[in-house]
Amino acid sequence: MMTAAIIVISANSIFVPATSYIARDLGVAEAVMSSNMVFSRSGMIICMFCFAAFADLFTSRRLAQAGLVICTISCVLSAIATNIYVFDLAQIVEAVSRATIMLTMQLWIAGISNKDNLASRLSWYTVMITIAPILAPSVGGVIADFVSWQYCFIVLGVLSLVMLAAISMFRIVERTEQQDQAQPKASIKREQSDACIDSAEREKARPLVKAKFSPMKTLREYRQVIGHSPLLPLSFSLAWMAWFDGGYMAIVSFLFVDELGLSAAQLGGIIMVYVAGAFLGRFPIMYIQKRYGSRATFIFHQVIVLLATVSALIYRLVTGHHDIIEIAVMMFVFGFGFSGMYIYCLRNSMVIEPEKKSVYTSLFNALYSIAALLGVLTIQSLYMAKFTSASIFQTLVATATVFMLVGSVLHLKALKTIDTKL
């Protein structure tokens, strides 16, 4: 399951260093090329909104298989694309596979965890899948420089088929909350040793109450969560981090390759620095959340992110420009705080109302993706307004800083009313 997630998530980042090459080969400008990120995010959002209605109808194994099949299709379409329309379609298909795998993994982990160990297990999960954005851009940049960007997708397509065969052959541990509650504590340890249940057998051993496909019920639950739960104020600051992240990834190739003169392979190294920060940022939450609680966890990660953005603003004010080393260091620190904040907010979405975690998790991820999509749309608008990539970066940093400060107030206020739940 973890390897499947790594492969599918790599499809979204392996071609990032070669974005300017792809734009050149497909004959499109920066603003048009960034449209693939708009379509990709849109496909993810739609899939995430719909996922809650399907989550309880299939086993994790079936959902993972579906995600890998869809990923293979997207890789084929990307590799054979000769115009921007086919490439955009491929990115929409890839987004559906990514959303399916991500939500399947998150809910699977939530299903085998409790409130106390959920944050640490989510952290270890994200630590493992961070391998994808660490390695994929570097590998993709080398492939694009020395062979062709199309081979990035060919390699991933082959790996997807290999993992599809592996998941079909092996068994996956699955457990429902009802089974955990009904099971005597003394037998839990014994059952863990032989808890690998074949998914086909798991279908037969489902709880007596069958899940039903009910889109209207899901929509009503979404409306209730948005209107009456603390999910939005708790996630407001993270949403602006996602907005910044989405915008940054949309300009990163044009900023470093076209304006600062790096190659795709060198840009892969810059992206690796950012993702390395995100990788390391997964570890502190394992200790802070359990030892000091939600308030300390939020403040720790929020201060780190604000330190990164405010420092970049001060550097620009003093020197009058941004440079490669400064941006790389700023993004390393930002990635450290951002990744921990994401795990913290994801955990919150699962424990506010545990009986509705599929609804909360789907909605949380959808709103997160909407924020990132708005970041990409902002980039498109600024490019069409003839902004340079460097000036766009400055705009992103300043805007995100202001709204993250607002998010700090909203989050701490919301925590006063629900801290006992978290």
Secondary structure as GFF3:
##gff-version 3
##sequence-region A 1 422
A	DSSP	alpha_helix	2	10	.	.	.	ID=ss1
A	DSSP	three_ten_helix	16	18	.	.	.	ID=ss2
A	DSSP	alpha_helix	19	26	.	.	.	ID=ss3
A	DSSP	alpha_helix	30	33	.	.	.	ID=ss4
A	DSSP	alpha_helix	35	54	.	.	.	ID=ss5
A	DSSP	alpha_helix	60	80	.	.	.	ID=ss6
A	DSSP	alpha_helix	84	111	.	.	.	ID=ss7
A	DSSP	alpha_helix	118	129	.	.	.	ID=ss8
A	DSSP	alpha_helix	131	146	.	.	.	ID=ss9
A	DSSP	alpha_helix	150	169	.	.	.	ID=ss10
A	DSSP	beta_strand	172	173	.	.	.	ID=ss11
A	DSSP	alpha_helix	177	182	.	.	.	ID=ss12
A	DSSP	three_ten_helix	185	187	.	.	.	ID=ss13
A	DSSP	alpha_helix	188	193	.	.	.	ID=ss14
A	DSSP	beta_strand	196	197	.	.	.	ID=ss15
A	DSSP	alpha_helix	199	204	.	.	.	ID=ss16
A	DSSP	alpha_helix	215	228	.	.	.	ID=ss17
A	DSSP	alpha_helix	231	253	.	.	.	ID=ss18
A	DSSP	pi_helix	254	259	.	.	.	ID=ss19
A	DSSP	alpha_helix	264	280	.	.	.	ID=ss20
A	DSSP	alpha_helix	284	292	.	.	.	ID=ss21
A	DSSP	alpha_helix	294	319	.	.	.	ID=ss22
A	DSSP	alpha_helix	324	351	.	.	.	ID=ss23
A	DSSP	three_ten_helix	354	356	.	.	.	ID=ss24
A	DSSP	alpha_helix	357	384	.	.	.	ID=ss25
A	DSSP	alpha_helix	389	418	.	.	.	ID=ss26
###
